[in-house]
Amino acid sequence: MGKNSYQTFMEEAPEAAAAFNGLIGSLQNTGLDPKTMQLIYIGIKASQGGAAAVAAHVPMAKRAGATWDEIKSAILLTLTVSGVSGVLACLAPALEAYNAD
C-alpha cells in the first residue's frame, strides 16, 4: 500500500507540515478530553464528506476510548446540518477503520 496523503504532505512540504503540526499541538489544551476532540473532528470532517480524514481519525478516537456507537453517532449527527452525503461517504470507511484497528 502506498503512502497516505498526510505522509506525502510531510515529505513534500516539510516546513508547511511542521507549521501545521504546531497548530494542531497548540489546540491540545482546549479543555476537551482527547476522545471528545476526536469525535468532534470526525463529525466535522463527515459533514464535509471527508472520508479519508474520518477513516484516519477513527483509530485515534478508538484509542482515546470511543466506542463504535459514539463514532457512528458523531457521523450521523451531521445529517441534521449537512444532509446524507457525508454519512454515505464516511460511514463505511469509518466502520472499516474501526474494525481494522
N, C-alpha and C positions, 0 to 999 in steps of 0.2 A: 504494500500500500504506500502511496506517495505521501509527501508532507501535507499537513493541513495548511490552511490559508494563513493562520497565525504564525506558524513556523516560517513560512515564506516571507511574511511581513518582517519578522525579526531578522532574518538573514539578508534580505534585500534592502531594508531601510532601518539599520540598527539604531541610528540616532532618534528617529521618529518613534521606533518601538520602545526605546528606553524612556523617552518622554511620556509616552502613553502609559507605560508600566508605572511610572512615577505618579501619574494622575490616579491610576487605579489604587495604588498604595495609599494615596492621600485620602481616599474615601473609605478606608477600612475602619476608622474610628468614628462612625456616624451615629452611634447609639443603637444600631441594629445588630442583632447577632448574625453570624455568618449564614445560617440556614435561611433566615428571613431575607437577607440580602440576595441570596441566590434565587429564592422563589420570586422575588420582585423582578430581578433581572430576567428570569425565564419568562415571566408574564409580559414584560415589556417587549422582549425580542419576539415572543409568539405573536403579539399584537401587530408586529411589523412583518410577520411571515418569515422570520429569520431561523429557519430550521437548523442550519449548521451551528449557529450560536446556541440555540436551545440544546441541541444534542451535546455540545461541548460543555455546557454548564450543568446538565443533569447529573453527571457523576460528581461534580463538586457539591451540588445540593445534597446528593445521597450521602456523601462522606460527611457533610455537615449535619446529618441526621434526618433529612427529609424523606418521607415515605413516598411511594408511588402515588397514593391518593392526594397528597399535598402538591406534588408536582403537576399531576393531572388537573387539579383544581386551579392552580396558577395559570395553566394554559386555557382551561375552559372559561375562566373569568373574562378572558379577552373577547368572548362572544358579545358581551354587552356593549363594548366600545368600538370593536373593530370588525365584527361580523365573523363569518365562519371560515374565511380564507386562511387566517393564521392557524386556527385549530386544525384544519385539514392539512396544512403544510407541516405542522410541528408535532402533532400528537404521536404519529407512528415513529418518527425518528427519536422522539423523547423516550418512548417505551423501549425501543431497541437499545438506546444508550443506557437506560436504567438496568435492563436485563443483562447487558454486556459487562457492566461494572461489578 
